[in-house]
Amino acid sequence: MSYQEEFRNALSIESLKQDLLRTAYDNEGTIFNRLDPRVLLTWYAAFLVIPWLFYDMRILGGLLTFVSVLAVVSRVSKYLIALLAFGVITNVLLYAFVTVLMGGSFVQSAMALVPYTTKLTIISVTSIAVFSGMSPKNISRAFMSIGIPRQFTFAISYGYRMLPVLIEEYHETVNVYRLRSRAPESPGRFKWRYYVYLIRLSIRAFYPMIFDVAKRSRVTVEALETRGFSHSLENDKSRELQLGDLRVGQFDVLFMGGSLIVIVGIILPFV
């Protein structure tokens, strides 16, 4: 298989669907999912603040390396990483280009943006690692433990579970339209006719999926109401039942202590 075919397969809808399924369902053994959700939110909140306290690129580079290692261990989606890298690079180039239009230097403006962009990248990688490495149930309980309304926490958990299903339905609808339609006989230069054909199919397949989502949502609401979902939202015993098994264990203490040692080890040599 050539590298062109490997690249095409990596960008296929089937590959995206499998990656979403893994992100939603195959995170039970990740390091972040083993932590108490409250401890993890505290760690995450700290990393939202720490990068803004320093301007030394050596410190920021060390913090970025640390969270990147955690992201790799947490098996973060390659699509999310690629999207993040694309956004970081394009933002730096765009700001540098605007600076050139204003009469400044491209290199100097790009170098000036590196610390700021690195801080945003640290926060972005941390966010991706945390919320991709937690199961939908733990994400829901994490927000519930800090007082977020249960309607919102349930929406997060439900959305995580439904997204792979919607992607699969959309993929099947696109295939149905491809079977019922006729592809252009001549793809044109750079296959532009074929790509226009695929874009049209993608747009046409989107509307049936919307109706399927509405129908599925109605069935879900009726099923939840028959089980007393609305009543449980205001019931303190239901909340205590969901949060009753949360315990700060030895692994949580070791993780927080190890993170503190790593951060201090990164900062001290350059202070």
C-alpha positions in Angstrom: 0.0 0.0 0.0 1.4 3.4 -1.0 1.6 6.4 1.3 -1.2 8.1 -0.8 -3.6 5.2 -0.1 -2.6 5.2 3.6 -3.3 8.9 3.8 -6.6 8.5 2.0 -7.7 5.7 4.4 -6.7 7.8 7.4 -9.1 10.6 6.3 -12.0 8.2 5.4 -15.3 8.4 7.1 -14.9 4.8 8.4 -11.6 5.8 10.1 -13.3 8.8 11.6 -16.2 6.7 12.9 -13.9 4.2 14.5 -11.9 6.9 16.1 -15.0 8.5 17.6 -16.2 5.1 18.8 -12.9 4.6 20.5 -13.0 8.0 22.1 -16.5 7.5 23.4 -16.3 3.9 24.6 -12.7 2.8 24.9 -11.3 5.0 27.6 -12.0 2.9 30.7 -8.3 2.1 31.2 -6.8 5.5 30.6 -4.9 7.2 33.4 -7.4 10.1 33.6 -10.4 7.8 33.8 -8.9 6.1 36.9 -8.7 9.4 38.8 -11.5 10.8 40.9 -13.3 13.3 38.7 -13.1 16.0 41.4 -9.3 15.6 41.6 -9.0 15.7 37.9 -11.0 18.9 37.6 -8.8 20.5 40.2 -5.7 19.4 38.3 -7.2 20.7 35.1 -8.1 24.1 36.7 -4.5 24.4 37.8 -3.2 23.9 34.3 -5.6 26.6 33.0 -3.7 29.1 35.2 -0.1 27.9 35.5 1.0 28.7 31.8 0.0 32.3 32.2 2.4 32.8 35.1 5.5 32.4 33.0 7.0 33.9 29.9 10.2 31.8 29.7 10.0 29.5 26.6 12.0 26.9 28.4 9.4 26.6 31.2 6.6 26.7 28.7 8.3 24.1 26.5 8.7 21.8 29.6 5.0 22.2 30.5 4.0 21.5 26.9 6.1 18.3 26.9 4.6 17.2 30.1 1.0 17.6 29.0 1.8 16.1 25.6 3.1 12.9 27.2 -0.1 12.7 29.3 -2.1 13.2 26.1 -0.2 10.3 24.4 -0.7 8.1 27.4 -4.4 8.9 27.3 -4.7 7.8 23.7 -6.0 11.1 22.4 -7.7 11.1 19.0 -5.3 11.7 16.1 -8.0 13.9 14.4 -8.1 16.2 17.4 -4.4 16.5 17.5 -4.2 17.2 13.8 -6.9 19.8 14.1 -5.2 21.5 17.0 -1.8 21.6 15.2 -3.5 23.0 12.1 -5.2 25.7 14.2 -2.0 26.7 16.0 0.1 26.9 12.8 -2.5 28.9 10.8 -3.1 31.3 13.7 0.6 32.2 13.9 0.9 32.6 10.1 -2.3 34.7 9.9 -1.2 37.1 12.7 2.3 37.4 11.2 0.8 38.0 7.7 -1.5 40.8 9.2 1.6 42.3 10.8 3.4 42.4 7.5 0.4 44.2 5.9 0.7 46.7 8.7 4.4 47.3 7.9 6.0 45.1 10.5 8.5 42.2 10.2 7.1 38.7 9.5 9.8 36.9 11.5 9.7 39.2 14.5 5.9 39.1 14.7 5.9 35.3 14.5 8.5 35.0 17.2 6.6 37.4 19.4 3.5 35.2 19.1 5.3 32.0 20.0 5.0 32.4 23.9 1.3 33.3 23.7 0.6 30.5 21.2 2.5 28.0 23.4 0.4 28.9 26.4 -2.8 28.4 24.4 -1.4 25.1 23.1 -0.7 23.9 26.6 -4.2 24.6 27.7 -5.7 23.0 24.5 -3.6 19.8 24.8 -4.6 19.6 28.5 -8.3 20.0 27.7 -8.1 17.4 24.9 -6.3 14.9 27.1 -8.6 15.3 30.1 -11.9 15.2 28.3 -10.9 12.5 25.8 -9.4 10.4 28.5 -12.5 10.4 30.7 -15.6 8.3 30.1 -18.9 10.1 29.5 -20.1 8.9 32.9 -17.1 10.4 34.7 -17.3 13.7 32.8 -21.0 13.9 33.8 -20.2 13.2 37.5 -17.3 15.6 37.5 -19.5 18.5 36.5 -22.3 17.3 38.8 -19.9 17.3 41.8 -19.3 21.0 41.4 -23.0 21.9 41.2 -23.6 22.0 37.5 -27.3 21.3 36.7 -28.0 17.7 35.9 -29.7 18.7 32.6 -26.4 19.9 31.4 -24.4 17.0 32.7 -26.8 14.5 31.1 -26.6 16.4 27.8 -22.8 15.9 27.8 -23.0 12.2 28.6 -25.8 11.7 26.0 -24.0 13.6 23.3 -20.8 11.5 23.8 -22.8 8.4 23.4 -24.9 9.6 20.4 -22.2 11.1 18.3 -20.7 7.9 17.0 -24.3 6.6 16.2 -25.0 9.8 14.2 -21.8 9.5 12.3 -22.6 6.0 11.3 -26.1 6.9 10.2 -24.7 9.8 8.2 -22.2 7.5 6.6 -25.0 5.0 5.6 -27.2 7.8 4.2 -24.3 9.1 2.1 -23.8 5.6 0.7 -27.5 5.3 -0.1 -27.4 8.5 -2.1 -24.2 7.3 -3.9 -26.1 4.2 -5.0 -29.1 6.2 -6.2 -27.1 8.8 -8.0 -24.7 8.9 -10.9 -21.1 10.0 -10.5 -19.7 12.4 -13.2 -18.2 10.5 -16.1 -15.3 12.9 -16.4 -13.8 14.0 -13.1 -12.2 17.1 -14.6 -8.9 18.7 -13.8 -7.8 17.8 -10.3 -11.1 15.8 -10.0 -13.0 19.0 -9.2 -16.3 17.5 -10.7 -16.0 14.5 -8.4 -15.4 16.6 -5.3 -18.4 18.8 -6.2 -20.4 15.6 -6.6 -19.3 14.4 -3.1 -20.1 17.8 -1.5 -23.6 17.7 -3.0 -24.2 14.2 -1.7 -22.9 15.3 1.8 -25.3 18.2 1.9 -28.3 16.1 0.7 -27.5 13.4 3.3 -27.5 15.9 6.1 -31.2 16.7 6.1 -32.5 13.1 6.6 -30.1 12.8 9.5 -31.6 15.8 11.1 -35.1 14.2 11.0 -33.6 11.0 12.4 -32.0 12.9 15.3 -35.4 14.6 16.0 -37.2 11.2 16.0 -34.5 9.6 18.2 -34.6 12.5 20.6 -38.3 12.2 21.0 -38.1 8.4 21.7 -35.3 9.1 24.2 -37.3 11.7 26.0 -40.3 9.4 26.3 -38.2 6.5 27.5 -36.5 8.8 30.2 -39.8 10.2 31.4 -41.3 6.7 31.9 -38.4 6.1 34.2 -38.9 9.2 36.2 -36.0 11.3 34.8 -37.6 14.7 35.5 -38.4 13.8 39.1 -34.8 12.6 39.7 -33.4 16.0 38.6 -34.7 17.6 41.8 -34.1 14.6 44.0 -31.1 14.9 46.3 -31.1 11.2 46.9 -30.6 10.5 43.2 -27.7 12.9 43.2 -26.1 11.3 46.2 -26.6 7.9 44.6 -24.6 8.9 41.5 -21.8 10.6 43.5 -21.7 8.2 46.5 -18.9 6.0 45.1 -16.5 8.9 44.5 -13.4 8.5 46.7 -10.0 10.1 46.7 -7.7 7.2 46.6 -4.0 6.5 46.7 -3.6 6.8 42.9 -5.2 10.3 43.0 -2.7 11.4 45.7 0.3 9.9 43.7 -0.8 11.6 40.5 -1.2 15.0 42.1 2.1 14.6 44.0 3.9 13.4 40.9 2.5 16.3 38.8 3.6 18.8 41.5 7.1 17.3 41.5 7.3 17.5 37.7 6.1 21.1 37.6 8.5 22.2 40.3 11.3 20.4 38.5 10.5 22.3 35.3 10.3 25.7 36.9 13.0 25.8 39.5 16.1 25.5 37.1 15.0 28.7 35.2 13.7 30.9 38.1 
